Amino acid sequence: MTELLRVAGISFRYDDRYLALNKVSASFQAGELVAVLGSNGAGKSTFFLCLNGVLQPQEGSIYLHGDELGKSKKDVSRQRQAVGLVFQDPDSQIIAGSVESEVSFGPMNLGLSLDQVKAQVDESLAQMNIENYRDYAPQYLSGGEKKRVSIADILAMRPEVILLDEPTASLDPKNALALEEVLLTLSKLGIAIVISTHDVDFAYRIAKRAIVFSQGEILADAPVEEVFAMTETLVQAGLKKPLLYEAWDSISDKLDCSNDIPRPKTIAEFQALVDSVLNCP
């Protein structure tokens, strides 16, 4: 896979006192779907703000396509265009009076031609399946619709990496499932999707890789199945194992044929596997 973004040994202090990030290193590849886990205050939000260029780390380096980014206005603009950040609360991100003008805001600020802006806005609205809402006032949309608008905001900038802070917060199950499908589709298009979440079940279901933060440091960075097998690390980070992960552990040891069966990540997969192992020789 192609490396899009990399941070090497970055540290960040607030007011020169509170160490929010301590020599953190990580990289993100095209098409990856990564979950960033940790309790409140672990450093996840600061990490995202540094990745997006809102904050500048006092130590370490950030690389985009292998090129080290500096602190110049040009480099910061390049970083923010390539790395989009979707906030937890869509209302904190949405500012315009209509969905179309909201999604147009970013591309217009890039100085693109009106034809190019229209093309990128139309494409992002279609990707989020909200073309019919272009003339609506976004503040009157449902929570799930606002979330789609906030993601369309970022997509219209043609990002290579999208950071999402607690994307399923306040969404009902139907809208949460629809969002999962959107994120999987964007990942298949080659966009790196990085999700900060407290929902370990969601992370286990959708992510291929997980990064665990605690007290401003990375405790683990590995495939999601391996991370949730690290019991001591999870305890240190204040995390629990996903329900389906624990459910499968509770029965797989009692089944002679369970070693040949992949862990289920959805209820449908769990039900199918239970049915299959009941027929094990």
C-alpha angles and dihedrals in degrees: 000000000000117000110231105171134016135176121197122197097330120176130184131189127189113223088350089284116071111065104214097168125027117195095317120183128184141138135210128210132207111276095010121144109206131178119210110205136186143110125277111295094021093122102259097124093045089049091054093047090053092048090052096045097245088117126034115216115234091220136027134028140274121211130197113194087344094305116119112238119224130198097262119124089247094054094045090050090050090049094050092048093050096042114049123194123208111196124221093243111051090200089067090058104038114084109152132089097238136031092242095051090045093054091042093057098083099044091046090056089054089065094242123159117266090248091053092046091051092049093051093044092049091049095049093047089051092048089054093041093235101117090122091057098057094111096041123108102247095215089068096052124102121264093259092048091049089051089054090050092051090052090046087054089061097039091056087064089059095235125189094206127036120197116199122192111209093329096183096049111128093002120129117233094263094053092041090055091047089052091051090055091050093050092048090051092050090049090054088054088062099259114137108234116202117184127193108202145153090205103098092180090057091045093050092048099049110023129080093194135030133203116199120206129196127169093346096309135099111246097179139008113179145109109312094246090055093047093054089051089061097092097173092048092051091050091050091051094046093245133134131214119261115266095241091046091056093040092055091046090053093059106023094074088060093054121080093205098046095099090071094052124087117233113266117241100183134044090247091054091047093051092048092050093048089052091049097047091051085066095048113131 
